[in-house]
Amino acid sequence: MGLLIFSINVTLDGCVDHREGIADDETHAFFTRLMDEAGAILWGRVTYEMMESYWPAVARGEVEVPPAIHEWAIKLEAMPKYVVSSTRRGFPWTNSYHIVGDLRTGVQKLKEATPAGVLLGSGKLATELDRLDLIDEYMFLVHPRIAGHGPTLYQIGLPSTRRLDLISATPLRNGAVAMHYRRLRG
C-alpha cells in the first residue's frame, strides 16, 4: 500500500495561498521530483480547477515559461489526478478521475492501488483526511515569507495534536526549506 503524503507550499505564518510562495525553477524542480516519486495526485475540486485553468496550456507550450516549469507541467499532465468533489462530476483534464462515495473508503482504495504513493495537495481536503487518520507523511515547502493572511494550514482545526518525526530538512537557494515529516501513530 502506498503512503498518502500531504505536500504544499506554506509561509512561516502558515498561509497556504498559492500566490504567496516563491514560484521559481528551484521550487518547481522540487515538486517535479516529488511527482517523479509518486504514483498519483489527490486534490479537492477548488485546487483541481485552479490547476486545470493554467497547467494544461503550459504543458502544450501555449504559455512561455522556463524549462523547469515546462517540465513540471508536462509531468503533471501525464500524472493520474484524483479529485474529491461533491459538486462537480466531469473532470476532462488528461488522466483525471473522480473519487465518489465515502471519502475514507475512496482514499483508502486509492492508497491501496498506488504503491508508489499519493501526493495530496489541497489544504482543506488535507484537514478532512487528517481527521480520518489517512495522512502518513507531510512534505511542506516552507517559504521565507510572512503573509499576514489566510487561508492557513488546518484553519478549521483537528481533534488532537499530530506528533511527527522529522525525516529531513533541506534548504533551497531561494531561502525556502523543504521539511519532510512522518506521522507518529499511537
N, C-alpha and C positions, 0 to 999 in steps of 0.2 A: 504494500500500500504506500502511496506517495504522501508526502507531507503537504500540509496547507501552510504556505508562507505568506504572511502579510508584509507587503513591500510598498513603501510610499515615501514621497518627499515630505519633510516636515521641518519647520523653522524651530529655533531654540525655544520659542514660547508655545510650541505645539500646533501652530497653524498648518493645515494641510491644503490650503488654497493653491491650486496648481500654478497660479501666476506668481507666487512668492519664491519658488525655487530657482536655482541657477540652472538655466537650460543651455548647456554648452556641450561641446563634443565629449568632454570627460564624463559628465553625468549620463549622457546618452550611451556612451560606451559601457558604463557601469550597468545600466538597465539592459543593454544588449547581452552582456554576459549572464545576467540573471535569467533572461529568456532562453539563452542557449542551454542552460542547465535544467530548465523546467519543461514540463510536458504540456501545460495549458495555462491559460489566464482566466481568472474569475473576476467579474465586475458586477456592480449594480447597474441599473438602467441609466442613471444620470451620467456615470463615468463612461459607460459604453457610448452613449450619444455624443458626449464631448469628444471622445477619441474617434468615433466614426465620422464626425463632421470635418476632420482635418487629415488624419493619417493615411487613409487610402489614396488621397490625391498626392501626398508626399511620396508614397510607395510607387505610384505610377509616373513620377517625375514631373508632375504638373506644378509643383512648388519647388523653387530653388532653395536648397538647404545644404549645409556642409556634408561631406561624405559620411561621417559617423552617424549623423542624424538620418540620412537617407538609408543607410544600412539598417538602422534600428526600425525604420518604417517598413522596410521590405520583410524583415523577420517578424514584425508584428502582423503584417498582412497574412503570412503563412501560418502563424500560430493558431491553434484551436482557442477560441474565445467563448467562454461560457458566461451567460448573463442571467441574473436573478431579477425578475420583474413581475409584478402583479398587474401592471397596466399596459404593457406592450407585448405584442405577440410575434410580430415579424422582425427578424434580425438578418437583413440581406448582406451585410458585410461578409466577405470571404471567411469561411471557417468559423462562423458564429452559430452558437447553439443556445437554446433557451432551457433553463432549469425550471421545471414546473413541479407543482405539488409541494409536499412538505420540505422545508428548507434543510433541515438536518439530514433527512434521507437523501435528498438530491445531492448535497455537497459530499456526504459520506460516500455515495456511489461514485462521484467524480474522483475523489481521493483514491478509492479502491481501483478505479480503472486507469489511473495515471501514475504509474510507478516512479516517474521522474519528478513528480511533484507538481503542485498547482500554485501559481503566483496570484495572490489576492491583492487587488489594487484599488479598492474603494473603501473610504473611511467609514461611512455609515454601515455598509454591509459588514465590515470587519467587526464593528461593535456587536452586531447581531450574531455573527459566527463565533465571536469570543464568548458571548453569553451562552452559546450552545457547546462550549469547550471543544471547538473544532480546529482552532488555530494552533499549529505546532511550533512555528518559528516566526520571527519578526526580523525584517531587513529594512531598517529605517535609514534613509539618506538625510542626515541632519544638516541643514544649511545654516551658514553663519549669518542669520538674519533674525530680527525680532519684528514680526509683522504687526502686532498690536490689534489683530482682529481674527475672526474665525473664518471658516469652520476650524475646529480643533479636533485633535485625536480624542476619541471616546467622550465626546461632548455630552452624550446622554447618560454616561456612566456605566459602570459594571457592578455586578452584585458583590464582588470581592476583589481584592488585590491580586494581580498576577505576578508571581515570582518568576524571574527569568535568570538564565545562566548566560553570561557573555561568551560568545563563540569567537568573535573578532571585532576589532575596531580599526578601520583603515582610513587614514586621512587622504583626501584628494587635494590636488594642487590648488583648486579653486576655493579651498577653505572648508568645504563640506566634509563630513565624516560618515562613512558607511558603518553602521552599527548592526551587528548580527547577533541575535539572541535566540535561545531555545527556551521554550516554556518548561518550567519545572512543575511536575504533576505531584499531587499528594501532599 
